[in-house]
Amino acid sequence: MIFPRFAPVVIAFGLLSACSSVPRIVNEYRIDVQQGNVLTQEMVSQLRPGLTRDQVRFILGTPVLMDMFHANRWDYFYWLKKGSSGEVDTRRFAVYFDADGKLISVAGDVAAAQPSDSTIVSETRNREIDLGSLPTDATVTMPPPEERGFFRSMIDIVGF
């Protein structure tokens, strides 16, 4: 006779405990969160020693951090959190000026663009590059043009 009296209470607790573990059949959409400056290799390759602060700001954009204790350094940060996987990608880039406000070096997650390099090196974390070793007259040989692929050559044969 005790069971019929407590049966509704046991059933109510059973139903409530079943609601606590919801199966993840459909996941909600989470957006990618991006903050900071997006710097491309093209933008970084335009930097030359002797550029003024205004020219660097025109090429790279306004820096995230202009510290008053390091007046000759501008810091660019980039932070991306992927919504689907939760992975976080961070990049840091610093630009150094001399006392006259001219660009002398850069540091951070960058790779020095060599005229003969056609591939990008992936192990380019935390490198400092002296821009004095680059030619100032912008005489850089271009890499050879890419070969046409199979589909492009077929489209050229057909005449599109």
C-alpha positions as CSV (number, residue, x, y, z in Angstrom):
1,M,0.0,0.0,0.0
2,I,3.0,2.3,0.4
3,F,3.8,2.1,-3.3
4,P,0.5,3.6,-4.7
5,R,1.0,6.5,-2.4
6,F,4.5,7.3,-3.6
7,A,4.0,6.3,-7.2
8,P,3.1,9.8,-8.5
9,V,6.2,11.3,-6.7
10,V,8.5,8.6,-8.1
11,I,7.0,9.1,-11.6
12,A,7.4,12.9,-11.4
13,F,11.1,12.6,-10.3
14,G,11.7,10.1,-13.1
15,L,10.2,12.5,-15.7
16,L,12.2,15.4,-14.4
17,S,15.4,13.5,-14.4
18,A,14.8,12.4,-18.0
19,C,14.7,16.1,-19.0
20,S,18.1,16.8,-17.7
21,S,19.9,14.9,-20.4
22,V,18.8,16.2,-23.8
23,P,20.3,14.4,-26.8
24,R,22.3,16.7,-29.1
25,I,20.7,15.8,-32.4
26,V,20.6,19.4,-33.6
27,N,23.3,21.9,-32.5
28,E,22.7,25.6,-32.4
29,Y,24.7,27.8,-34.8
30,R,27.5,29.7,-33.3
31,I,29.2,32.6,-35.1
32,D,32.9,33.1,-35.6
33,V,34.1,35.9,-33.4
34,Q,36.9,38.0,-35.0
35,Q,38.7,40.8,-33.3
36,G,41.7,43.0,-34.2
37,N,43.5,43.7,-37.4
38,V,43.6,41.2,-40.3
39,L,47.0,41.4,-41.9
40,T,47.7,39.7,-45.2
41,Q,51.1,38.8,-46.6
42,E,50.5,41.3,-49.4
43,M,50.1,44.1,-46.8
44,V,53.2,43.0,-44.9
45,S,55.3,42.7,-48.1
46,Q,54.6,46.4,-48.9
47,L,56.5,47.5,-45.8
48,R,59.9,49.0,-46.6
49,P,62.5,50.6,-44.3
50,G,62.1,54.3,-44.0
51,L,58.4,54.5,-44.4
52,T,56.7,57.1,-42.2
53,R,54.1,56.4,-39.5
54,D,51.3,57.7,-41.8
55,Q,52.4,55.4,-44.6
56,V,52.5,52.4,-42.3
57,R,49.1,53.3,-41.0
58,F,47.8,53.5,-44.6
59,I,49.2,50.1,-45.5
60,L,48.3,48.1,-42.3
61,G,45.5,50.2,-40.8
62,T,45.3,51.7,-37.3
63,P,47.1,49.6,-34.7
64,V,45.3,48.0,-31.8
65,L,47.9,49.2,-29.3
66,M,49.9,52.4,-29.3
67,D,51.6,52.2,-25.9
68,M,52.8,55.5,-24.4
69,F,55.7,53.6,-22.7
70,H,56.8,52.2,-26.0
71,A,56.2,55.2,-28.3
72,N,58.3,53.7,-31.1
73,R,56.3,50.4,-31.3
74,W,52.9,49.7,-32.7
75,D,51.2,46.4,-32.0
76,Y,48.7,44.7,-34.2
77,F,46.7,41.8,-32.7
78,Y,44.3,39.4,-34.4
79,W,42.0,36.9,-32.5
80,L,39.6,34.5,-34.2
81,K,37.4,32.1,-32.3
82,K,35.6,29.6,-34.6
83,G,32.0,29.0,-33.5
84,S,31.7,25.5,-34.8
85,S,34.8,24.0,-33.2
86,G,35.7,26.6,-30.5
87,E,39.3,26.8,-31.8
88,V,41.1,30.1,-31.1
89,D,43.7,31.5,-33.5
90,T,45.8,34.4,-32.4
91,R,48.3,36.5,-34.3
92,R,50.7,39.2,-33.1
93,F,52.6,41.7,-35.2
94,A,54.7,44.6,-34.1
95,V,56.1,47.5,-36.1
96,Y,59.2,49.4,-34.8
97,F,60.1,53.0,-35.6
98,D,63.3,55.0,-35.0
99,A,63.4,58.4,-33.2
100,D,62.5,60.2,-36.4
101,G,59.4,58.1,-37.0
102,K,60.8,56.0,-39.8
103,L,60.1,52.3,-40.0
104,I,63.2,50.2,-39.0
105,S,61.9,46.6,-38.3
106,V,58.9,44.4,-37.8
107,A,58.4,41.4,-35.5
108,G,55.8,38.8,-34.7
109,D,54.0,36.0,-36.6
110,V,55.4,36.9,-40.0
111,A,57.7,35.5,-42.6
112,A,60.2,37.4,-44.7
113,A,59.0,37.4,-48.3
114,Q,62.0,36.3,-50.4
115,P,61.8,37.0,-54.2
116,S,62.6,33.4,-55.0
117,D,60.1,31.8,-52.6
118,S,56.9,30.6,-54.1
119,T,55.7,28.7,-51.0
120,I,54.7,30.0,-47.6
121,V,56.5,28.6,-44.7
122,S,54.1,27.5,-41.9
123,E,56.6,27.7,-39.1
124,T,56.7,31.5,-39.0
125,R,55.8,32.2,-35.4
126,N,57.6,35.0,-33.5
127,R,60.2,36.1,-36.0
128,E,61.9,39.5,-36.1
129,I,62.8,40.8,-39.6
130,D,65.3,43.6,-40.2
131,L,63.9,45.7,-43.0
132,G,67.3,47.1,-43.8
133,S,68.2,44.0,-45.6
134,L,65.4,44.4,-48.2
135,P,66.0,46.5,-51.3
136,T,64.6,50.1,-50.9
137,D,64.0,50.7,-54.6
138,A,61.4,47.9,-54.8
139,T,63.3,45.9,-57.5
140,V,62.0,42.5,-56.7
141,T,61.6,39.8,-59.4
142,M,58.2,38.3,-59.6
143,P,57.7,34.5,-59.3
144,P,56.9,32.7,-62.6
145,P,53.3,32.5,-63.5
146,E,51.4,29.5,-62.4
147,E,50.8,26.6,-64.9
148,R,47.4,26.2,-66.2
149,G,45.4,23.3,-64.7
150,F,43.6,20.5,-66.6
151,F,40.2,22.2,-66.5
152,R,41.5,25.6,-67.6
153,S,43.4,24.0,-70.6
154,M,40.2,22.2,-71.6
155,I,38.2,25.4,-71.4
156,D,40.8,27.1,-73.6
157,I,40.6,24.2,-76.1
158,V,36.8,24.4,-76.3
159,G,36.9,28.2,-76.6
160,F,35.2,29.6,-73.6
